Amino acid sequence: MTAGLRSRLAQSGDDEAGMVTAFVVIFTLALLAMAGLVLDGGLALAAKVQAIDDAQAAARAGAQAIDIPLYRTTGQITLNPQAAVADAERYLAASGHTGTVTVTGDQVTVTVSVTQPTQILSIVGIDSIGVSGTGSATAEQAP
């Protein structure tokens, strides 16, 4: 091997110094971000399911607030809107959540919003994920 060829081979190796390190750093960050999406995404999905469950249960609690005097005189099932809202909110408070309750006719609709803190994505600046769940129930007489 001639001295010129050795010199050129030595110079070409110096041009790529540190390339593997940059690749490893980028690959590690991408892998960490994917792990964050999987873990924190799963936690957010579980929080959404819990919010839906609590909203449905609160709506059922509110749908039981029928107007008893009207039912006794007419046999018609009608919700007492104030009592329905109060019962649904009381259920939400007992479960540790807050939400909005609306009564339309004989239907109670509850929306629960939950903020799920992140475990891994907080490293990249995403500290929490907001999720919400909605549930409805209708007051009706059993057949």
N, CA, C and O atoms as a GROMACS GRO file, in nm:
protein
  572
    1MET      N    1   0.084  -0.116   0.000
    1MET     CA    2   0.000   0.000   0.000
    1MET      C    3   0.090   0.123   0.000
    1MET      O    4   0.189   0.130   0.072
    2THR      N    5   0.055   0.216  -0.078
    2THR     CA    6   0.135   0.337  -0.086
    2THR      C    7   0.097   0.432   0.025
    2THR      O    8  -0.010   0.422   0.084
    3ALA      N    9   0.185   0.525   0.051
    3ALA     CA   10   0.161   0.622   0.158
    3ALA      C   11   0.042   0.712   0.126
    3ALA      O   12  -0.031   0.751   0.216
    4GLY      N   13   0.022   0.745  -0.002
    4GLY     CA   14  -0.091   0.831  -0.042
    4GLY      C   15  -0.225   0.764  -0.018
    4GLY      O   16  -0.321   0.828   0.026
    5LEU      N   17  -0.230   0.633  -0.048
    5LEU     CA   18  -0.355   0.558  -0.028
    5LEU      C   19  -0.387   0.548   0.121
    5LEU      O   20  -0.502   0.564   0.162
    6ARG      N   21  -0.284   0.521   0.204
    6ARG     CA   22  -0.305   0.515   0.348
    6ARG      C   23  -0.354   0.649   0.402
    6ARG      O   24  -0.440   0.654   0.489
    7SER      N   25  -0.299   0.756   0.350
    7SER     CA   26  -0.337   0.890   0.394
    7SER      C   27  -0.483   0.918   0.360
    7SER      O   28  -0.556   0.973   0.442
    8ARG      N   29  -0.527   0.880   0.238
    8ARG     CA   30  -0.666   0.903   0.198
    8ARG      C   31  -0.763   0.817   0.280
    8ARG      O   32  -0.870   0.864   0.317
    9LEU      N   33  -0.728   0.693   0.309
    9LEU     CA   34  -0.813   0.607   0.390
    9LEU      C   35  -0.826   0.662   0.532
    9LEU      O   36  -0.936   0.658   0.589
   10ALA      N   37  -0.722   0.711   0.589
   10ALA     CA   38  -0.724   0.769   0.723
   10ALA      C   39  -0.811   0.894   0.726
   10ALA      O   40  -0.885   0.915   0.823
   11GLN      N   41  -0.805   0.977   0.620
   11GLN     CA   42  -0.886   1.099   0.616
   11GLN      C   43  -1.033   1.066   0.599
   11GLN      O   44  -1.117   1.132   0.660
   12SER      N   45  -1.068   0.966   0.517
   12SER     CA   46  -1.209   0.933   0.496
   12SER      C   47  -1.272   0.879   0.624
   12SER      O   48  -1.391   0.901   0.647
   13GLY      N   49  -1.198   0.810   0.707
   13GLY     CA   50  -1.249   0.761   0.834
   13GLY      C   51  -1.276   0.873   0.932
   13GLY      O   52  -1.368   0.862   1.013
   14ASP      N   53  -1.200   0.980   0.928
   14ASP     CA   54  -1.219   1.093   1.017
   14ASP      C   55  -1.345   1.171   0.984
   14ASP      O   56  -1.404   1.233   1.072
   15ASP      N   57  -1.388   1.169   0.859
   15ASP     CA   58  -1.508   1.244   0.818
   15ASP      C   59  -1.635   1.187   0.881
   15ASP      O   60  -1.732   1.261   0.898
   16GLU      N   61  -1.638   1.060   0.915
   16GLU     CA   62  -1.758   0.996   0.968
   16GLU      C   63  -1.752   0.975   1.118
   16GLU      O   64  -1.836   0.903   1.173
   17ALA      N   65  -1.659   1.033   1.184
   17ALA     CA   66  -1.646   1.017   1.329
   17ALA      C   67  -1.768   1.076   1.399
   17ALA      O   68  -1.806   1.190   1.372
   18GLY      N   69  -1.830   1.001   1.489
   18GLY     CA   70  -1.945   1.049   1.564
   18GLY      C   71  -2.078   1.025   1.497
   18GLY      O   72  -2.181   1.061   1.556
   19MET      N   73  -2.084   0.968   1.379
   19MET     CA   74  -2.211   0.945   1.309
   19MET      C   75  -2.295   0.840   1.381
   19MET      O   76  -2.417   0.853   1.388
   20VAL      N   77  -2.232   0.736   1.434
   20VAL     CA   78  -2.306   0.633   1.504
   20VAL      C   79  -2.364   0.689   1.633
   20VAL      O   80  -2.476   0.652   1.670
   21THR      N   81  -2.295   0.775   1.700
   21THR     CA   82  -2.344   0.834   1.823
   21THR      C   83  -2.470   0.916   1.798
   21THR      O   84  -2.566   0.905   1.874
   22ALA      N   85  -2.473   0.996   1.694
   22ALA     CA   86  -2.592   1.074   1.661
   22ALA      C   87  -2.709   0.983   1.628
   22ALA      O   88  -2.822   1.011   1.668
   23PHE      N   89  -2.684   0.874   1.556
   23PHE     CA   90  -2.789   0.779   1.522
   23PHE      C   91  -2.846   0.715   1.648
   23PHE      O   92  -2.967   0.702   1.662
   24VAL      N   93  -2.759   0.675   1.740
   24VAL     CA   94  -2.804   0.610   1.864
   24VAL      C   95  -2.887   0.707   1.948
   24VAL      O   96  -2.989   0.666   2.005
   25VAL      N   97  -2.847   0.832   1.955
   25VAL     CA   98  -2.922   0.930   2.033
   25VAL      C   99  -3.061   0.951   1.972
   25VAL      O  100  -3.160   0.952   2.045
   26ILE      N  101  -3.069   0.968   1.843
   26ILE     CA  102  -3.198   0.990   1.776
   26ILE      C  103  -3.286   0.866   1.789
   26ILE      O  104  -3.405   0.876   1.817
   27PHE      N  105  -3.227   0.749   1.769
   27PHE     CA  106  -3.304   0.625   1.780
   27PHE      C  107  -3.355   0.605   1.923
   27PHE      O  108  -3.469   0.562   1.941
   28THR      N  109  -3.276   0.636   2.023
   28THR     CA  110  -3.317   0.623   2.163
   28THR      C  111  -3.432   0.718   2.195
   28THR      O  112  -3.527   0.681   2.262
   29LEU      N  113  -3.422   0.843   2.146
   29LEU     CA  114  -3.530   0.938   2.170
   29LEU      C  115  -3.659   0.894   2.102
   29LEU      O  116  -3.767   0.907   2.159
   30ALA      N  117  -3.648   0.840   1.981
   30ALA     CA  118  -3.767   0.791   1.910
   30ALA      C  119  -3.828   0.672   1.984
   30ALA      O  120  -3.950   0.662   1.995
   31LEU      N  121  -3.746   0.585   2.034
   31LEU     CA  122  -3.794   0.470   2.109
   31LEU      C  123  -3.861   0.513   2.239
   31LEU      O  124  -3.963   0.456   2.278
   32LEU      N  125  -3.806   0.611   2.305
   32LEU     CA  126  -3.864   0.665   2.428
   32LEU      C  127  -3.999   0.731   2.400
   32LEU      O  128  -4.093   0.715   2.477
   33ALA      N  129  -4.007   0.804   2.290
   33ALA     CA  130  -4.134   0.868   2.252
   33ALA      C  131  -4.240   0.762   2.221
   33ALA      O  132  -4.356   0.778   2.260
   34MET      N  133  -4.203   0.656   2.154
   34MET     CA  134  -4.299   0.549   2.124
   34MET      C  135  -4.346   0.481   2.254
   34MET      O  136  -4.464   0.450   2.269
   35ALA      N  137  -4.254   0.458   2.347
   35ALA     CA  138  -4.292   0.399   2.476
   35ALA      C  139  -4.388   0.492   2.550
   35ALA      O  140  -4.483   0.446   2.613
   36GLY      N  141  -4.363   0.623   2.541
   36GLY     CA  142  -4.452   0.720   2.603
   36GLY      C  143  -4.591   0.717   2.542
   36GLY      O  144  -4.691   0.725   2.614
   37LEU      N  145  -4.597   0.706   2.411
   37LEU     CA  146  -4.727   0.699   2.344
   37LEU      C  147  -4.803   0.574   2.386
   37LEU      O  148  -4.924   0.578   2.408
   38VAL      N  149  -4.732   0.463   2.396
   38VAL     CA  150  -4.799   0.338   2.434
   38VAL      C  151  -4.846   0.344   2.579
   38VAL      O  152  -4.963   0.317   2.607
   39LEU      N  153  -4.757   0.378   2.671
   39LEU     CA  154  -4.794   0.379   2.813
   39LEU      C  155  -4.896   0.488   2.844
   39LEU      O  156  -5.002   0.460   2.900
   40ASP      N  157  -4.865   0.611   2.808
   40ASP     CA  158  -4.954   0.722   2.841
   40ASP      C  159  -5.084   0.717   2.760
   40ASP      O  160  -5.189   0.758   2.809
   41GLY      N  161  -5.077   0.665   2.638
   41GLY     CA  162  -5.198   0.646   2.559
   41GLY      C  163  -5.290   0.542   2.623
   41GLY      O  164  -5.412   0.559   2.625
   42GLY      N  165  -5.231   0.436   2.676
   42GLY     CA  166  -5.309   0.334   2.745
   42GLY      C  167  -5.373   0.388   2.872
   42GLY      O  168  -5.488   0.357   2.903
   43LEU      N  169  -5.296   0.468   2.946
   43LEU     CA  170  -5.352   0.529   3.068
   43LEU      C  171  -5.466   0.626   3.033
   43LEU      O  172  -5.565   0.632   3.105
   44ALA      N  173  -5.451   0.700   2.924
   44ALA     CA  174  -5.557   0.792   2.882
   44ALA      C  175  -5.681   0.715   2.839
   44ALA      O  176  -5.794   0.756   2.867
   45LEU      N  177  -5.661   0.604   2.770
   45LEU     CA  178  -5.775   0.522   2.728
   45LEU      C  179  -5.848   0.465   2.850
   45LEU      O  180  -5.971   0.462   2.853
   46ALA      N  181  -5.772   0.419   2.948
   46ALA     CA  182  -5.835   0.368   3.071
   46ALA      C  183  -5.910   0.478   3.145
   46ALA      O  184  -6.018   0.453   3.200
   47ALA      N  185  -5.855   0.599   3.146
   47ALA     CA  186  -5.924   0.712   3.210
   47ALA      C  187  -6.052   0.746   3.136
   47ALA      O  188  -6.152   0.782   3.198
   48LYS      N  189  -6.051   0.734   3.004
   48LYS     CA  190  -6.172   0.763   2.924
   48LYS      C  191  -6.281   0.660   2.955
   48LYS      O  192  -6.397   0.696   2.970
   49VAL      N  193  -6.243   0.534   2.963
   49VAL     CA  194  -6.340   0.428   2.997
   49VAL      C  195  -6.400   0.454   3.134
   49VAL      O  196  -6.520   0.440   3.154
   50GLN      N  197  -6.316   0.492   3.230
   50GLN     CA  198  -6.364   0.523   3.365
   50GLN      C  199  -6.458   0.644   3.365
   50GLN      O  200  -6.558   0.645   3.436
   51ALA      N  201  -6.425   0.746   3.283
   51ALA     CA  202  -6.510   0.864   3.274
   51ALA      C  203  -6.646   0.828   3.214
   51ALA      O  204  -6.749   0.879   3.259
   52ILE      N  205  -6.647   0.742   3.114
   52ILE     CA  206  -6.775   0.699   3.054
   52ILE      C  207  -6.856   0.620   3.156
   52ILE      O  208  -6.977   0.642   3.169
   53ASP      N  209  -6.791   0.529   3.227
   53ASP     CA  210  -6.862   0.450   3.329
   53ASP      C  211  -6.923   0.540   3.436
   53ASP      O  212  -7.039   0.521   3.473
   54ASP      N  213  -6.846   0.636   3.484
   54ASP     CA  214  -6.897   0.726   3.588
   54ASP      C  215  -7.009   0.814   3.534
   54ASP      O  216  -7.105   0.842   3.606
   55ALA      N  217  -6.999   0.860   3.410
   55ALA     CA  218  -7.104   0.943   3.351
   55ALA      C  219  -7.233   0.863   3.335
   55ALA      O  220  -7.342   0.914   3.362
   56GLN      N  221  -7.223   0.738   3.292
   56GLN     CA  222  -7.342   0.655   3.276
   56GLN      C  223  -7.408   0.626   3.411
   56GLN      O  224  -7.530   0.629   3.424
   57ALA      N  225  -7.326   0.597   3.511
   57ALA     CA  226  -7.381   0.568   3.644
   57ALA      C  227  -7.446   0.693   3.703
   57ALA      O  228  -7.552   0.684   3.767
   58ALA      N  229  -7.385   0.809   3.684
   58ALA     CA  230  -7.444   0.933   3.734
   58ALA      C  231  -7.575   0.964   3.662
   58ALA      O  232  -7.670   1.013   3.723
   59ALA      N  233  -7.580   0.937   3.532
   59ALA     CA  234  -7.704   0.960   3.457
   59ALA      C  235  -7.814   0.867   3.507
   59ALA      O  236  -7.930   0.908   3.519
   60ARG      N  237  -7.779   0.742   3.536
   60ARG     CA  238  -7.881   0.649   3.592
   60ARG      C  239  -7.930   0.697   3.728
   60ARG      O  240  -8.049   0.688   3.758
   61ALA      N  241  -7.837   0.749   3.810
   61ALA     CA  242  -7.877   0.801   3.941
   61ALA      C  243  -7.973   0.919   3.924
   61ALA      O  244  -8.071   0.931   3.998
   62GLY      N  245  -7.944   1.005   3.828
   62GLY     CA  246  -8.032   1.119   3.805
   62GLY      C  247  -8.166   1.080   3.746
   62GLY      O  248  -8.267   1.144   3.774
   63ALA      N  249  -8.168   0.975   3.664
   63ALA     CA  250  -8.292   0.933   3.598
   63ALA      C  251  -8.390   0.869   3.697
   63ALA      O  252  -8.506   0.844   3.661
   64GLN      N  253  -8.347   0.843   3.818
   64GLN     CA  254  -8.437   0.786   3.919
   64GLN      C  255  -8.514   0.893   3.995
   64GLN      O  256  -8.599   0.861   4.078
   65ALA      N  257  -8.486   1.019   3.967
   65ALA     CA  258  -8.550   1.130   4.040
   65ALA      C  259  -8.681   1.167   3.972
   65ALA      O  260  -8.692   1.273   3.910
   66ILE      N  261  -8.780   1.079   3.982
   66ILE     CA  262  -8.908   1.108   3.919
   66ILE      C  263  -8.992   1.198   4.009
   66ILE      O  264  -8.972   1.205   4.130
   67ASP      N  265  -9.086   1.264   3.947
   67ASP     CA  266  -9.179   1.352   4.019
   67ASP      C  267  -9.287   1.262   4.081
   67ASP      O  268  -9.383   1.225   4.014
   68ILE      N  269  -9.270   1.228   4.209
   68ILE     CA  270  -9.358   1.132   4.277
   68ILE      C  271  -9.503   1.181   4.284
   68ILE      O  272  -9.594   1.104   4.252
   69PRO      N  273  -9.530   1.306   4.325
   69PRO     CA  274  -9.670   1.349   4.331
   69PRO      C  275  -9.741   1.339   4.195
   69PRO      O  276  -9.857   1.300   4.188
   70LEU      N  277  -9.671   1.376   4.088
   70LEU     CA  278  -9.732   1.366   3.954
   70LEU      C  279  -9.756   1.220   3.917
   70LEU      O  280  -9.858   1.188   3.857
   71TYR      N  281  -9.664   1.134   3.952
   71TYR     CA  282  -9.680   0.992   3.921
   71TYR      C  283  -9.799   0.932   3.997
   71TYR      O  284  -9.874   0.851   3.942
   72ARG      N  285  -9.816   0.974   4.123
   72ARG     CA  286  -9.927   0.920   4.204
   72ARG      C  287 -10.063   0.966   4.153
   72ARG      O  288 -10.162   0.893   4.162
   73THR      N  289 -10.069   1.088   4.100
   73THR     CA  290 -10.199   1.138   4.053
   73THR      C  291 -10.230   1.097   3.910
   73THR      O  292 -10.346   1.073   3.877
   74THR      N  293 -10.129   1.088   3.824
   74THR     CA  294 -10.155   1.061   3.682
   74THR      C  295 -10.099   0.928   3.634
   74THR      O  296 -10.143   0.877   3.531
   75GLY      N  297 -10.004   0.870   3.707
   75GLY     CA  298  -9.939   0.747   3.662
   75GLY      C  299  -9.833   0.773   3.555
   75GLY      O  300  -9.777   0.679   3.498
   76GLN      N  301  -9.806   0.899   3.529
   76GLN     CA  302  -9.708   0.936   3.426
   76GLN      C  303  -9.571   0.957   3.491
   76GLN      O  304  -9.557   1.025   3.592
   77ILE      N  305  -9.469   0.896   3.429
   77ILE     CA  306  -9.333   0.912   3.481
   77ILE      C  307  -9.271   1.035   3.418
   77ILE      O  308  -9.251   1.043   3.297
   78THR      N  309  -9.240   1.132   3.503
   78THR     CA  310  -9.178   1.257   3.462
   78THR      C  311  -9.065   1.288   3.560
   78THR      O  312  -9.080   1.273   3.681
   79LEU      N  313  -8.954   1.329   3.505
   79LEU     CA  314  -8.841   1.364   3.592
   79LEU      C  315  -8.862   1.496   3.662
   79LEU      O  316  -8.922   1.588   3.607
   80ASN      N  317  -8.812   1.504   3.783
   80ASN     CA  318  -8.801   1.630   3.854
   80ASN      C  319  -8.662   1.683   3.818
   80ASN      O  320  -8.563   1.633   3.871
   81PRO      N  321  -8.651   1.782   3.728
   81PRO     CA  322  -8.519   1.822   3.676
   81PRO      C  323  -8.420   1.866   3.783
   81PRO      O  324  -8.302   1.831   3.776
   82GLN      N  325  -8.467   1.941   3.883
   82GLN     CA  326  -8.375   1.987   3.987
   82GLN      C  327  -8.322   1.868   4.069
   82GLN      O  328  -8.202   1.862   4.098
   83ALA      N  329  -8.409   1.776   4.105
   83ALA     CA  330  -8.367   1.659   4.182
   83ALA      C  331  -8.277   1.569   4.098
   83ALA      O  332  -8.182   1.511   4.150
   84ALA      N  333  -8.305   1.558   3.968
   84ALA     CA  334  -8.223   1.474   3.880
   84ALA      C  335  -8.081   1.529   3.871
   84ALA      O  336  -7.984   1.453   3.880
   85VAL      N  337  -8.069   1.660   3.853
   85VAL     CA  338  -7.937   1.723   3.847
   85VAL      C  339  -7.864   1.705   3.980
   85VAL      O  340  -7.745   1.673   3.983
   86ALA      N  341  -7.935   1.727   4.091
   86ALA     CA  342  -7.874   1.715   4.223
   86ALA      C  343  -7.827   1.572   4.249
   86ALA      O  344  -7.718   1.551   4.302
   87ASP      N  345  -7.908   1.472   4.212
   87ASP     CA  346  -7.870   1.332   4.234
   87ASP      C  347  -7.749   1.294   4.149
   87ASP      O  348  -7.659   1.225   4.197
   88ALA      N  349  -7.747   1.337   4.024
   88ALA     CA  350  -7.633   1.305   3.936
   88ALA      C  351  -7.506   1.372   3.985
   88ALA      O  352  -7.399   1.311   3.986
   89GLU      N  353  -7.517   1.498   4.027
   89GLU     CA  354  -7.399   1.567   4.080
   89GLU      C  355  -7.351   1.506   4.211
   89GLU      O  356  -7.231   1.501   4.237
   90ARG      N  357  -7.444   1.460   4.293
   90ARG     CA  358  -7.406   1.394   4.418
   90ARG      C  359  -7.330   1.265   4.389
   90ARG      O  360  -7.232   1.233   4.457
   91TYR      N  361  -7.374   1.190   4.288
   91TYR     CA  362  -7.304   1.068   4.252
   91TYR      C  363  -7.163   1.101   4.201
   91TYR      O  364  -7.066   1.034   4.238
   92LEU      N  365  -7.152   1.203   4.118
   92LEU     CA  366  -7.020   1.242   4.066
   92LEU      C  367  -6.928   1.285   4.179
   92LEU      O  368  -6.810   1.250   4.179
   93ALA      N  369  -6.980   1.360   4.274
   93ALA     CA  370  -6.897   1.404   4.387
   93ALA      C  371  -6.849   1.285   4.468
   93ALA      O  372  -6.734   1.284   4.514
   94ALA      N  373  -6.934   1.185   4.487
   94ALA     CA  374  -6.895   1.066   4.562
   94ALA      C  375  -6.789   0.986   4.488
   94ALA      O  376  -6.706   0.920   4.551
   95SER      N  377  -6.791   0.992   4.355
   95SER     CA  378  -6.690   0.918   4.277
   95SER      C  379  -6.563   0.999   4.256
   95SER      O  380  -6.465   0.950   4.200
   96GLY      N  381  -6.564   1.125   4.302
   96GLY     CA  382  -6.444   1.208   4.292
   96GLY      C  383  -6.429   1.280   4.161
   96GLY      O  384  -6.319   1.326   4.128
   97HIS      N  385  -6.536   1.292   4.085
   97HIS     CA  386  -6.530   1.361   3.956
   97HIS      C  387  -6.625   1.480   3.954
   97HIS      O  388  -6.714   1.492   4.038
   98THR      N  389  -6.604   1.566   3.858
   98THR     CA  390  -6.698   1.674   3.831
   98THR      C  391  -6.743   1.660   3.687
   98THR      O  392  -6.676   1.598   3.605
   99GLY      N  393  -6.855   1.719   3.658
   99GLY     CA  394  -6.906   1.711   3.521
   99GLY      C  395  -7.025   1.801   3.503
   99GLY      O  396  -7.066   1.873   3.594
  100THR      N  397  -7.081   1.796   3.384
  100THR     CA  398  -7.200   1.874   3.353
  100THR      C  399  -7.319   1.780   3.341
  100THR      O  400  -7.308   1.671   3.284
  101VAL      N  401  -7.431   1.823   3.395
  101VAL     CA  402  -7.553   1.743   3.394
  101VAL      C  403  -7.661   1.824   3.326
  101VAL      O  404  -7.684   1.940   3.362
  102THR      N  405  -7.726   1.765   3.227
  102THR     CA  406  -7.839   1.830   3.161
  102THR      C  407  -7.958   1.735   3.162
  102THR      O  408  -7.944   1.614   3.148
  103VAL      N  409  -8.076   1.794   3.180
  103VAL     CA  410  -8.200   1.717   3.178
  103VAL      C  411  -8.285   1.772   3.066
  103VAL      O  412  -8.317   1.891   3.062
  104THR      N  413  -8.323   1.682   2.974
  104THR     CA  414  -8.409   1.719   2.862
  104THR      C  415  -8.526   1.621   2.861
  104THR      O  416  -8.510   1.504   2.826
  105GLY      N  417  -8.642   1.670   2.899
  105GLY     CA  418  -8.758   1.581   2.908
  105GLY      C  419  -8.734   1.477   3.015
  105GLY      O  420  -8.714   1.510   3.132
  106ASP      N  421  -8.737   1.350   2.975
  106ASP     CA  422  -8.714   1.241   3.069
  106ASP      C  423  -8.573   1.182   3.055
  106ASP      O  424  -8.548   1.072   3.104
  107GLN      N  425  -8.483   1.253   2.990
  107GLN     CA  426  -8.348   1.202   2.969
  107GLN      C  427  -8.246   1.286   3.044
  107GLN      O  428  -8.248   1.409   3.040
  108VAL      N  429  -8.156   1.218   3.114
  108VAL     CA  430  -8.047   1.282   3.187
  108VAL      C  431  -7.918   1.251   3.112
  108VAL      O  432  -7.889   1.135   3.083
  109THR      N  433  -7.841   1.354   3.081
  109THR     CA  434  -7.713   1.338   3.012
  109THR      C  435  -7.604   1.398   3.100
  109THR      O  436  -7.614   1.511   3.146
  110VAL      N  437  -7.499   1.318   3.122
  110VAL     CA  438  -7.387   1.360   3.206
  110VAL      C  439  -7.259   1.351   3.126
  110VAL      O  440  -7.234   1.251   3.059
  111THR      N  441  -7.177   1.455   3.133
  111THR     CA  442  -7.045   1.455   3.070
  111THR      C  443  -6.940   1.476   3.179
  111THR      O  444  -6.945   1.573   3.254
  112VAL      N  445  -6.846   1.384   3.185
  112VAL     CA  446  -6.738   1.388   3.284
  112VAL      C  447  -6.608   1.416   3.211
  112VAL      O  448  -6.577   1.350   3.112
  113SER      N  449  -6.532   1.513   3.260
  113SER     CA  450  -6.400   1.544   3.204
  113SER      C  451  -6.292   1.510   3.306
  113SER      O  452  -6.303   1.544   3.423
  114VAL      N  453  -6.188   1.441   3.259
  114VAL     CA  454  -6.080   1.396   3.347
  114VAL      C  455  -5.947   1.437   3.284
  114VAL      O  456  -5.930   1.429   3.162
  115THR      N  457  -5.855   1.481   3.366
  115THR     CA  458  -5.719   1.512   3.321
  115THR      C  459  -5.628   1.402   3.371
  115THR      O  460  -5.608   1.385   3.491
  116GLN      N  461  -5.571   1.326   3.277
  116GLN     CA  462  -5.482   1.215   3.310
  116GLN      C  463  -5.338   1.262   3.303
  116GLN      O  464  -5.291   1.298   3.195
  117PRO      N  465  -5.265   1.262   3.414
  117PRO     CA  466  -5.124   1.300   3.409
  117PRO      C  467  -5.042   1.195   3.332
  117PRO      O  468  -5.073   1.076   3.337
  118THR      N  469  -4.940   1.239   3.262
  118THR     CA  470  -4.857   1.148   3.184
  118THR      C  471  -4.738   1.100   3.266
  118THR      O  472  -4.694   1.167   3.359
  119GLN      N  473  -4.688   0.984   3.231
  119GLN     CA  474  -4.574   0.926   3.299
  119GLN      C  475  -4.444   0.950   3.223
  119GLN      O  476  -4.343   0.991   3.280
  120ILE      N  477  -4.447   0.924   3.092
  120ILE     CA  478  -4.326   0.934   3.010
  120ILE      C  479  -4.328   1.058   2.921
  120ILE      O  480  -4.225   1.122   2.902
  121LEU      N  481  -4.444   1.092   2.868
  121LEU     CA  482  -4.451   1.206   2.776
  121LEU      C  483  -4.423   1.339   2.843
  121LEU      O  484  -4.402   1.439   2.775
  122SER      N  485  -4.422   1.342   2.975
  122SER     CA  486  -4.386   1.466   3.044
  122SER      C  487  -4.242   1.504   3.017
  122SER      O  488  -4.204   1.620   3.032
  123ILE      N  489  -4.162   1.409   2.977
  123ILE     CA  490  -4.022   1.437   2.941
  123ILE      C  491  -4.015   1.530   2.821
  123ILE      O  492  -3.925   1.614   2.812
  124VAL      N  493  -4.111   1.516   2.728
  124VAL     CA  494  -4.111   1.600   2.608
  124VAL      C  495  -4.209   1.717   2.621
  124VAL      O  496  -4.239   1.783   2.521
  125GLY      N  497  -4.258   1.743   2.742
  125GLY     CA  498  -4.339   1.862   2.764
  125GLY      C  499  -4.489   1.839   2.764
  125GLY      O  500  -4.565   1.936   2.779
  126ILE      N  501  -4.536   1.716   2.749
  126ILE     CA  502  -4.680   1.688   2.755
  126ILE      C  503  -4.706   1.635   2.896
  126ILE      O  504  -4.679   1.519   2.926
  127ASP      N  505  -4.760   1.723   2.982
  127ASP     CA  506  -4.776   1.689   3.123
  127ASP      C  507  -4.905   1.615   3.153
  127ASP      O  508  -4.912   1.543   3.253
  128SER      N  509  -5.008   1.631   3.068
  128SER     CA  510  -5.135   1.565   3.093
  128SER      C  511  -5.213   1.550   2.964
  128SER      O  512  -5.188   1.620   2.866
  129ILE      N  513  -5.308   1.458   2.968
  129ILE     CA  514  -5.396   1.434   2.854
  129ILE      C  515  -5.539   1.447   2.906
  129ILE      O  516  -5.576   1.382   3.004
  130GLY      N  517  -5.618   1.531   2.843
  130GLY     CA  518  -5.758   1.549   2.882
  130GLY      C  519  -5.848   1.452   2.809
  130GLY      O  520  -5.840   1.439   2.687
  131VAL      N  521  -5.935   1.385   2.883
  131VAL     CA  522  -6.033   1.294   2.823
  131VAL      C  523  -6.170   1.324   2.882
  131VAL      O  524  -6.181   1.382   2.990
  132SER      N  525  -6.273   1.286   2.810
  132SER     CA  526  -6.409   1.305   2.861
  132SER      C  527  -6.495   1.186   2.822
  132SER      O  528  -6.467   1.116   2.725
  133GLY      N  529  -6.600   1.167   2.899
  133GLY     CA  530  -6.695   1.060   2.872
  133GLY      C  531  -6.836   1.110   2.894
  133GLY      O  532  -6.860   1.194   2.981
  134THR      N  533  -6.929   1.059   2.816
  134THR     CA  534  -7.069   1.101   2.824
  134THR      C  535  -7.157   0.979   2.843
  134THR      O  536  -7.134   0.874   2.784
  135GLY      N  537  -7.259   0.995   2.925
  135GLY     CA  538  -7.356   0.890   2.945
  135GLY      C  539  -7.495   0.948   2.956
  135GLY      O  540  -7.513   1.061   3.001
  136SER      N  541  -7.594   0.871   2.914
  136SER     CA  542  -7.734   0.916   2.919
  136SER      C  543  -7.821   0.805   2.976
  136SER      O  544  -7.791   0.686   2.962
  137ALA      N  545  -7.929   0.847   3.039
  137ALA     CA  546  -8.027   0.753   3.092
  137ALA      C  547  -8.165   0.817   3.081
  137ALA      O  548  -8.179   0.939   3.092
  138THR      N  549  -8.264   0.734   3.060
  138THR     CA  550  -8.401   0.781   3.044
  138THR      C  551  -8.487   0.721   3.155
  138THR      O  552  -8.478   0.602   3.185
  139ALA      N  553  -8.569   0.804   3.215
  139ALA     CA  554  -8.663   0.756   3.316
  139ALA      C  555  -8.780   0.689   3.246
  139ALA      O  556  -8.849   0.750   3.164
  140GLU      N  557  -8.800   0.562   3.278
  140GLU     CA  558  -8.913   0.491   3.218
  140GLU      C  559  -8.962   0.384   3.314
  140GLU      O  560  -8.890   0.340   3.403
  141GLN      N  561  -9.086   0.345   3.293
  141GLN     CA  562  -9.147   0.247   3.378
  141GLN      C  563  -9.117   0.107   3.325
  141GLN      O  564  -9.122   0.083   3.204
  142ALA      N  565  -9.085   0.017   3.416
  142ALA     CA  566  -9.058  -0.120   3.375
  142ALA      C  567  -9.189  -0.183   3.326
  142ALA      O  568  -9.296  -0.154   3.378
  143PRO      N  569  -9.178  -0.270   3.223
  143PRO     CA  570  -9.301  -0.333   3.169
  143PRO      C  571  -9.363  -0.431   3.265
  143PRO      O  572  -9.466  -0.492   3.233
   0.00000   0.00000   0.00000
